[in-house]
């Protein structure tokens, strides 16, 4: 099951998150599957982990957890931002953990591409990139994000990686 919630955060908080993406510290070394040499590299920014001090992103997780019943009973163990430019399509993959929440922070024109695709029962489902959209799904659902189709646009998604409370969190980092 995939849950999509538009206009998730209040407008002022959504604007703050979008503005904050300009300060992310990016590195170009992330792959959807580090064991697959065929997977494309893209940008990543580590925003929070269980060993970090509380920050804006851990607070955002608490807001998400309060408002999205599908993630009740989960703990967040990592929050990262994924960044893609033209030519950096993602590859089909599943995520670590039990559930994933994606958040799209930036204003976006649908003509720029950037949709996410999910494979459910051998059918592909497209979910367009839209500012302040939240997408929650089981981490075992195959998915990938497409890159922008135009130059000089940076597609950013913020990924909240979750484990069920009953899952041992001692070895997640």
N, C-alpha and C positions, 0 to 999 in steps of 0.2 A: 504494500500500500504506500502511495506517495501522497503526502499532504502538502498543499500549496496555500500559503496565506499571503495575500497582498496587503500593502500598507501596514506592515506588521508593527513597526515602532512608530511612536508619535513623530510628527514631521520634524520637530526641532531636534530630537534625538537622531533620527535618520540623517539629517543634514550634518550633525556633528560627526557621526560615523563616516559619512562620505568625505568630509573635509579631512578627517584623521587619516584616511588612506594615503594622503600625500606624504605622511610622515613614516609610513611603514618602511622597515629596513629589509630590502629585497636581496635574495641571493638566487643565482641561476643554477640550481642543482637538484631540482625536485623532479621525481618521476612518479607516476601513478603506481608502478610496480618496479621497485629497484632491482629485482631479480631478472627482469626482462630487458635485454639490451635493445630491443626494437621499440620500446616505449620512448616517446618524445620527452625531452626535458622542458621544464617551464620554470617560472619564478615562484618562490615561496617566501613568506615572511612568518616567522614563529611569533605568535601573539600572546600565548599563555599556555602553561602546562600545570599539572598538579603540583609540581615542585616550585612554581612561581608564587610571588606575592599576588594578592587580589589586585585586579586592575579593571579598566572599563570592560574588557571582554569577558572576564569572569562574572561581572555584574550583568552583562547582556545575557549570558547563559542563564542566570537566575531568572531573568525576565522571561526568557523563552520557556524555561522549565515550568514557570507558573501559568503560562498561557497556552501551551501546546500539550494536551492530554496524552498524545502518543509518545511523549518522551518522559512522562512521569515515571518514576522508578529508575531513572538513569542518572549516572554521574558523568560529568564531562572530564575527560583526562587530557585533552589537547585542543587548542584552537589555533588554526593556521589560516593564512590568506594565500590563495592561489592566484597567480597572475599570468596572463597570456596576452601575446601580441599576435598580429597577423602571421600565419604560418605555424603556429604552435597549438594545433588541435590536440586535445587529450586522446587517450586510448581507453578502450573498454577496460574497466577494472572494478573491483569491489574495495571497500574500505576496511581498515582495521577497526575492531570494536563491534558493537551491536547495532547502533543507530548512528545516523549522520544527519546533521542539520546544516543546510547551506543557506547563506544570506548574501543577497546581492546589494551592495551598498551604493553603486554609482548610477547616475542618470544615464540612460541608454536609449539609443535609437534602434528600433527593431531591424532597420536596414543594415545594421552593423553585424548581424549574426549573433554569436555568443550563446546560443541555446545550450541547454543540457539535454542529454538523451539518456533514457532509462530503458532497460530491457526487462519486460515482464511477460512471462509465458511466451517467449520468443517473438513478442511484438515490441516495437520501439515506440516509446512515448516521448514527445518533445515538450520541454518546458522552456519557454522563452525567458531570456534574461530581462529583468525589470527591476528598477530601483525599488528598494525596500520590500522585496519579495523574499519570503522564507520558504524553504523546501525541506521537508523532513521525510526520511525513508530508512528502511532497514539497510544496514551496511553491506549485507550480502547481495543487494540489488546491483547488477552490473550497470555502470553508467559512465559517461564522459562528458566533458565540457568542450564546446567548440570555440575556436578562437575568433577574434574579430575578423571581418572580411575587408576591413579598410585599414590603411596605414595610420600610425600615430594614435591609436586607441589602445588602452590597456584594460582588459577584462579582468575584474577582480571578483572573486567569490571568497567568502569567509566560511570555513568549514569547522563545525563543532563536532568533534569525535566523541562518541558516548559509549559507555558500557552500562549494562544493567546492574543495578545495585548488588545483585547476587553474584556478579562476576568479580573475581579477585583482581583488585586494582594494583597490587604490589609490583607487578612486572609489566606495566604498560608503557614505560618510557625506555 
